[in-house]
Amino acid sequence: MRTLEQQLSYEHLELIPHSESRKTHSIGTFIKSIGTHIANGIARVFIESHEPHIWMKPNSQGHPIWYVRDSKTKHVSRFSSKQDVMVWLDERFYL
């Protein structure tokens, strides 16, 4: 087992960062990631598209369920087929 003096000497000679510098690095990385997340959120507010957001998730039987979020009304609709989504898009466009 090494003494504290031996450990500090070893870390200095091997150029291994001290545990505090690793904590500082991880805190800095954490703060940077939070800043990036906040900036992306702000950008989304100002650059929000008026296009609908469409995604698909399988249901418990594995069949696709299509979700459409209308950016104007913020309403989310569910559809069981891609054709139903296309009809909804056509109706939305022409209304």
N, C-alpha and C positions, 0 to 999 in steps of 0.2 A: 504494500500500500504506500502511495506517495504522500509526502507531506504537502502542505499548501505551497511552500516555497519551491518544492520540486515540481509541482504541477504548473505553477506560474512560469518557472524556468522552461519547462518542456513546451508549453504553449507558445512562449516567446520564440524559442529556437525553431519550432516547427511551423511558425506563422499560422497557428490555429487561432481563429477569432475567439475571444472570451465569450462566455455565455451572455453577458450583458449586451455586447455588440450584436449578437444574434437576435436578442429580444428587440433591440432598437430597430434592426433591419425588418423584423417581422411586423413591428408596430408601424413602421414607415410604409411597408407594403400594404398593410391593412388600411391605413388612412388614405393612401393613394387609390386603392380599389373603391373605397366609399366615395371619394371625390369623383371618380369616374362614373360610378353608378348614379350619383346625384346629377352630374352634368348631362348624362344620357337622358335622365328623366325630364330635366328642364328642356332639353332639345326636343324631346317628343311632344311636349306641350306646345311649343312654338311652331313645330314643323309637322304637326299632326296631319296625316293624310285624310282626305275625305273618301278614300277608297274603303270598301268593306274588308274586314279581316276574316279570312276563311281558313278553317282547319278541320282535320278529320281525326276522330278517335274511334277505335273499335269498341263495340259494346261487349257485354259479358259473353255473348255467343261468338264474338269475333267479327260480326258484321259492321261495316263502316257506318258511322253516324257523322254527318257533316254539320258543322257549326258555322254560323255567319254572324259576325258582329257588325251592325250598322254603325258607322262612325258618326252619322248625323244624330241618330236617336239614342245611341248606346245600347240598343236592344239586341239580345242574342237570340237567334232562331236556330232550331234543330231540324235537320232534314235527313231522310233515310236514303236518298239517292243523289247522285251528282246532277241528274236531270232536274230534280226539284230545286237545287241550288241555282242552276242556270235560269229556270223560270223566275225565281225570286229576283235574280240580278236583272233580268229583262224588265220585269215589272217596276223595279226600283228605278231603273234608268229612264223609263218612259213616263214615270209619274211626276 
